[in-house]
Amino acid sequence: MALTTDILKDSIGRNHNYLRISITEKCNLRCTYCMPAEGVPLSPSPELMTANEIYEIAKIFVANGVNKIRLTGGEPLVRKDFTEIIEKLSTLDVSIAMTTNAVNIDRYISNLKKFKVSIINVSLDTLKVNRFQEMTLKPNFDKVIKNIYMLINEGFQIKLNVVLLKGTNDSEILDFIELTKELPISIRFIEFMPFDGNNWDRSKAVSLEEIKQLVNESYPKEAVLKIEDAPNDTAKNYKIKNYKGSFAVISTVTNPFCDSCNRLRLTANGRLRNCLFSEKESDLLTAFRKGESIEPIIQKAVLAKAAVRAGLDTYEKFADPNHHSKNRSMITIGG
């Protein structure tokens, strides 16, 4: 099945062994940085990949070198055939992770274990009940917290994804870090990123340097330990001495990590994106349904990948709202 050439290596030598698959555009929360207030137009059901199409397309990527798959959305657990999807993917020689808001994850604990989904990123932007409802427009805080503790107790490797918004939840940075004192989890602070409809403004973002400054002012110098980052890691990782967990910063805006990027994204309607910020997509699903080989399409998309953030290689380009409006909203790309 694999081509004689490495179709997942781009023009500057980056190998792409990590595929993020969005399996739905729907979500049961309404986080404003992800979904525009007015909602988004959803792809008609016939245009979305079926469970078997997800498996067959993923199998082609795995045959060409992908060894890690992450399921995203929307919220992947709102898809009724979620269990069928992970059961099929579990037959591939690949590690499977997922990103979820954890609202309904208690229903899937046994299936996640059975099909070896051990790494779970939970999106949680606040530790305050009222703020959770303000940010998500839903009253699910207590259930999410209960489910996070359940996942920890069941032995899953848990990372909490925290999108920081200045003046909204940045006052909770130290509260999140203190969670790692007794819990073996990783807190991942994510810089607010621009997408269609999320009213991005650089002044709302909290940078890597601002977080480091706060941490260094709040803990003794010798207690703040830098952890060696894993190959291709998107985060700068730290921990507080003697704490059970760790924390990290994903600094896409102020300190991009494009030189070691190994990720590709497949949207729920079967489009391949070579970068989160790309305005261009490659339609794999149409060709697949016609019985055509999708490997040349994959290779062309990978070779077209820019060195930095889809060509937004300066802050001025990145901050230009014209680029944001040409990109999808985050919920339809996949987190």
Secondary structure as UniProt FT lines:
FT   TURN            7..8
FT   TURN            11..12
FT   STRAND          18..22
FT   TURN            32..34
FT   TURN            37..38
FT   HELIX           45..47
FT   HELIX           51..63
FT   TURN            64..65
FT   STRAND          68..72
FT   HELIX           76..78
FT   TURN            80..81
FT   HELIX           82..89
FT   TURN            90..91
FT   STRAND          95..100
FT   HELIX           105..108
FT   HELIX           109..114
FT   TURN            115..116
FT   STRAND          117..123
FT   HELIX           129..136
FT   HELIX           141..153
FT   TURN            154..155
FT   STRAND          157..164
FT   TURN            166..169
FT   HELIX           170..172
FT   HELIX           173..179
FT   TURN            180..182
FT   STRAND          186..191
FT   TURN            196..197
FT   HELIX           202..204
FT   HELIX           208..218
FT   HELIX           221..223
FT   STRAND          224..226
FT   TURN            231..232
FT   STRAND          236..240
FT   TURN            241..242
FT   STRAND          246..250
FT   TURN            252..254
FT   HELIX           258..260
FT   STRAND          263..266
FT   TURN            268..269
FT   STRAND          271..273
FT   TURN            276..277
FT   STRAND          282..283
FT   HELIX           285..289
FT   TURN            290..291
FT   HELIX           295..303
FT   HELIX           309..311
FT   HELIX           315..319
FT   HELIX           321..326
FT   HELIX           330..333
//
